[in-house]
Amino acid sequence: MISGTFGVIGRNFGAFALMALLLGGLPNLLVSFGQLWIAGGVKTFSPQVFAGSAVGLIVMMVAAFVLQAAIVHATVADLNGRRVVVGESLKAGLSNWLPLLGLAILMGLGLMLGFLLLIVPGIILAVMWSVAVPAKVVEKIGVTDAFQRSRDLTRGRRWAIFGLFVIYVIALWIVEALIMAAAMPFILSKGLPTPDSVGLTTVNVATMIASALIATITTLVSTAGGATLYSELRGTREGVGPEAMASVFD
């Protein structure tokens, strides 16, 4: 799984990085900058401030769901021996973002309830639903069917998938630590001589860039890994190769 995930990313690093930056890192950076500007330049609440923040968050969420579907499409294309075309993957992303939003809402509610019940049920649900997104995108099924499909595919493999989750979290901590360590000289500096009303200091800029970079890497690896895991599960459980996922290109 690990070698397969990074193999897909390595073979298509330019396309994946471009999509992740455009739909992950850049919206995250712009929303963070907008919130900082609002916090520094506006002293009182106003409907315009609320509307601007809400629009920014909605744009970031939509971009994130488009990115998820696009990365899944691109990963499946690579596993099928096809050339990854950014335009085609983005088109697939745009056609799937709304169903993925519904899937994310239901998944979020389920996981929140599970983690409230002494954490363990939340972990079980996270593992059980780990390939719901690629199942939805590839097989073009409904949201509830995607949950059931993920449950069926992960049955009997959940301890191994949990192990992958642990490795992913540890690796993410290491990456976050390295990025924050690289940004630390700027965070510890005195800041840029810019107006206080904007609040744009070296500390804020370095923190926003580091956060956007972490978000980009996290989304890229987790989504490509989910699509690769989906392919591996279909291969081991159903005896089919990546070509069985070709319906995503229809």
N, C-alpha and C positions, 0 to 999 in steps of 0.2 A: 504494500500500500504506500509506504513512505517513498520508496524508489519510484513507484509508478506516478505518484502525485508530482514529485519534483522533476521527473522526466518529462511529463506533459508541460509543466511550467517552463522548464529549460528549453524545450524545443520551440516554444511559442512565446518566449519571454517578451519580445517587443509588443506583440498584439495584446497579451494579457496585461502587461504593465500599462499600456496606453488606456485600455478599458478601465482598469482599476484606478488609475489616476483621474481620468475624466469623470467617472461615475462614483468613485469612492473618496479619494483623497481631496480632490478639488471642492466638491460640495461640502465636505466636512470642514475644510479650511475656510471657505466663504461664510458658512453659517457661524463658525467660531468667531471670525472677524466681525461679522454683523452683530453678534451678541455682545462682543467687547465694545464695539463702537456705541451701541445703544446704552450699555451700562455706564460708559464714560461720558457720553454726550447728552444724555437725557436724565434729568434729575427727578422727574415725576412720571407717573404712569399715564399713558394715553392709548386710545384705541389703535393709533397708527403703530405704536411700538408693539402692541400685542399682535396685530395683524402681520407686521413684518416678521416677527419671530415665528409665528405659526406657519407662514408661507415658506420661510426658510427651512423649517423642520420637515414640512411636507415634501418639498423638493428633494431634500436629502434622503428621505425614506423612499420616495419613488425611484430615485437614482440607484439606491442600494438594491432594490428588488430587480430593476432592469439589469444591474450588474450581475446579480446572482444567476439569472436565467441566461445571460449572455455568456458567462464563464462556463456554465453547464453545457451549453450548445457548443462552445469552442472545444471543451474537453472531449466531448463525444466525437466531434469531428476529427480531432487528433487521434483518438483511439481507433477510429475507423480508417485511418490512413489518409484522411482528407487534409487539404490545406486549410488552415484556419483563416477565414475572411472576416475581418472586423465588422464590416457592414452587415453581413448575414447574421452574425452573432448578436449584434445590437438589435437587428430586426426581430430576432427571436425573443430578445429581452423585452422589447417594447410590447410584444403581443402577450407576454406572460406576467407583467408586473402586477396587474390587478388581482388575478387569482392568487399570486404569491402573497399579496398583501393580506387577503383573507386567510390564507394558510398561516401566515406569521401571527396574525391576531389570535387565532384559535390555539396555535402552538404556544404562544406567549402566555395565554390564560391558563392552559393546561400545565405548563412548566411552573408558573407562579404558584398555582395551587399545590403542585407536587412538592416544591421546595418548602412551602409552608408546613407540609406534613412531614417534618423531621428530615428533609433534604433527600433521603434515599429514593422516595417515589419520583421526585423530580429528575434525578439522575437516570432512573430506569426509563422514564418517558423520553428523555433526551436521547438516549441510546436507541430506543425503540423507533423514534421518529427521525433518526439521523439521515435517512435518504429519502425523506418525503419530498423535498424540493426537486432533486433530479428526477424522481419518479413522476412528479407532476409535469415537469417540462418535457421529458423524453416521451412518456407514454400518452400525454395529452388527456389525462383523466381528471376527474373532479377532485376538489379539495379533500373531501372525506375519503374518497377512494385512495388518494395519495397517502393518507395516514395508514390505512389498512394495508396498502401495498408495502410501505416501509416496515410495518410490523411483521408482515409475512417474510420479507427478505432478510430481516435481521434475526429472525428466530433461530436459535441454536448458535449464533455467532456473537451474541451480545457481550460476553466477557472479553472477547478479542477486540470488539469495537470500543468498549470501555477503556481497554489498555491503550488504544490509539488516542482516545480523548485525553488520557493522562499525559501521554508523550507530547501531544499538541499543546496542552496547557503549560507544561514545563518549558517547552521550546519557546512558547509565546512570552513567558516571563523573562527568559534569557534575552530574546530579541528586544523586548521593551527596555530591559536594563541597559543593553548596549546603545540603543537609540537615545535614551535619556542621559546616559553617560557622555555621549557625543555632544548633546545639547547643553550639558551642565556648564561649560565655560561661559556660554551666552546667558544662561539663567542666572548665574552668579555675578554677572556684570552689572554695572550701575544703570544701564538702560539708555535708550536713545533719547536725545533732547527734543522730544515731541510734545505737543500740547497735552496737558492732563485731561482735557475734555474728551480726547479720543482714547487715552489710555494705552496707546501703542508704544510699548517699551520692548527692549530686547528680550526681557523675560517672557512677555506675552507672545511675541512673534516666535521665539524658539519653542515655547510650549505648544503653540498651535501647529507649527510645522511638524514637530515630533508626534503629536497626537494624530495628525492627518496621515503621516507615514505609517504609524502603527496600525491605524484603521485600514489603510490600503493593503498592507501585508496580510493582516488578519483575514480580511474578506477574500483576498486572492487565494491564499492557501486553504482556508476552510471550504470554500466553494469548489475549487478544483479537487480537493481531497474528497468531498462528498460525492462528486460525480465519478471519481475513480473508484471509490468504495461501492457505489451503486453498480458500476460495471463488474467489479470483482464478485459481488454478491450474486448478481445474475449469472455469472459464469460458473460459480461453484454450486449454486442451488439449482439452476435450471439448465446448466450445460450449454449455454449459448455464449457466443462471442460478442464483441462490440458491434458487429454488423446487425445484431438483433435490435440495436437502438437506432437504426437508420430512420425510423419514423420521425425523428426530430427534424429531419431535413425536408419532409414533405410540405 
